[in-house]
Amino acid sequence: MNDIRVSALVLLHPLRPELLMVRKTGTTSFMLPGGKPETGETPEDTIVREIAEELGLDLDRHRLHALGTFSAAAANEAEHRVIGDVFCYDGLPEELDGENIAHLAEIAEAGWFPIDPLPADTDVRQFAPLTRNEVIPALRVAGRSEGGSAD
């Protein structure tokens, strides 16, 4: 099995227990926004760059907090495992329009999804195993699954 390293971001809705997820063009799986590092990038550098590219948001590094590093079967690449350095963001970036989420680059769709329970997978919409099986349980343990900031 081949490994894919990524950085991913947890953005929680401030009023509802919902998580922002994206779907890349040509896929049916929703996942946390983020992506693969470029040469020499730290996981934090990667998430800041990827969020700017995918959602047009400028993250304040002081509001990023590591949730952990998790692994699961890759959502869109057979015979691959994704290893994700996952960050939580305190609040929401100022320029995020929570009702009309802008998406750029390879992102086809972005939206809010309830955390508990996360909707069931269907033939036309699935959720990445990393998010469903690793990140959401870690958010519950960390007390961050109710929306907004845990601070």
C-alpha positions in Angstrom: 0.0 0.0 0.0 1.3 3.4 -0.9 1.2 6.3 1.5 0.0 9.8 0.7 1.0 12.6 3.1 -1.4 15.5 3.5 -2.3 18.4 5.8 -6.0 18.9 6.5 -8.1 21.6 8.3 -11.1 21.3 10.6 -13.4 24.3 10.4 -16.4 24.0 12.6 -19.6 26.1 12.1 -19.8 28.6 15.0 -23.5 27.9 15.7 -24.2 24.3 14.7 -22.2 21.1 15.1 -21.2 21.0 11.5 -17.9 20.5 9.7 -16.8 22.2 6.5 -15.8 19.7 3.8 -14.9 19.8 0.2 -15.3 17.5 -2.8 -12.6 17.6 -5.5 -13.6 17.7 -9.2 -14.2 14.2 -10.6 -14.7 12.6 -7.2 -17.7 11.7 -5.1 -16.0 11.8 -1.6 -16.2 14.8 0.7 -13.2 15.4 2.8 -11.5 18.1 4.9 -9.9 20.8 2.9 -6.2 20.5 2.5 -3.6 18.7 0.4 -0.1 17.5 -0.2 3.0 19.3 0.8 5.4 20.8 -1.6 9.1 20.2 -1.2 10.4 21.6 2.1 7.0 22.6 3.5 6.0 21.9 7.1 2.5 20.6 7.7 1.5 24.0 8.9 2.9 25.7 5.8 1.1 23.2 3.7 -2.3 23.8 5.3 -1.9 27.6 5.0 -1.1 27.4 1.3 -3.7 24.7 0.5 -6.5 26.7 2.2 -5.5 29.8 0.2 -5.5 27.8 -3.0 -8.7 25.8 -2.4 -10.9 28.3 -0.5 -9.3 31.7 -1.0 -8.8 32.1 2.8 -5.8 33.6 4.6 -5.4 31.6 7.8 -4.0 33.2 10.9 -1.3 30.7 12.1 -1.9 31.7 15.7 -5.4 30.2 15.4 -4.2 26.8 14.2 -3.9 24.0 16.6 -2.7 20.5 15.8 -5.4 17.9 16.4 -3.1 15.0 15.5 -1.7 12.8 12.8 -4.1 10.1 11.5 -4.1 7.5 8.8 -6.9 5.7 6.9 -7.6 4.3 3.4 -7.4 7.1 0.8 -10.9 8.2 -0.4 -10.1 8.6 -4.0 -7.0 6.5 -4.7 -7.3 2.7 -4.6 -4.5 0.8 -2.8 -3.3 4.0 -1.1 -3.4 5.1 2.5 -3.6 8.8 3.5 -1.6 10.1 6.5 -3.0 13.4 7.5 -1.6 16.1 9.8 -4.9 17.6 11.0 -5.3 21.1 12.3 -8.2 22.8 14.0 -8.9 26.4 13.5 -10.2 28.6 16.3 -13.4 30.3 15.0 -13.6 31.0 11.3 -11.4 33.0 9.0 -12.8 36.5 8.6 -13.2 36.4 4.9 -15.2 33.1 4.9 -18.8 33.6 3.9 -20.4 30.7 5.8 -23.5 30.7 3.6 -21.8 30.9 0.2 -18.5 29.1 0.5 -16.1 30.1 -2.3 -14.1 27.3 -3.7 -11.2 27.4 -6.1 -8.6 25.2 -7.9 -9.7 21.6 -8.0 -12.6 21.9 -5.6 -16.0 21.3 -7.2 -18.1 21.7 -4.1 -17.8 22.9 -0.5 -20.4 22.7 2.3 -21.3 22.1 5.9 -22.1 18.6 7.1 -23.4 17.5 10.5 -20.8 15.8 12.7 -23.1 13.6 14.9 -24.1 11.7 13.1 -22.2 12.3 9.8 -24.6 11.4 7.0 -24.4 7.8 5.6 -22.5 7.2 2.5 -24.5 6.8 -0.7 -23.7 5.8 -4.3 -23.3 9.5 -5.2 -21.8 10.9 -2.1 -19.3 9.5 0.3 -17.2 10.9 3.2 -13.4 10.2 3.4 -12.5 7.4 5.8 -9.9 9.7 7.4 -12.6 12.2 8.4 -15.3 9.7 9.3 -13.2 7.1 11.2 -10.4 9.2 12.6 -10.9 12.9 12.8 -14.5 13.1 14.0 -13.9 10.6 16.9 -10.8 12.7 17.8 -12.9 15.9 17.8 -15.3 14.3 20.2 -12.4 13.3 22.5 -11.0 16.8 22.3 -14.4 18.3 23.1 -14.5 20.2 19.7 -17.5 18.5 18.0 -20.1 20.9 19.2 -19.2 23.8 16.8 -17.2 26.9 17.5 -14.0 26.9 19.6 -13.1 24.7 22.5 -11.2 27.6 24.1 
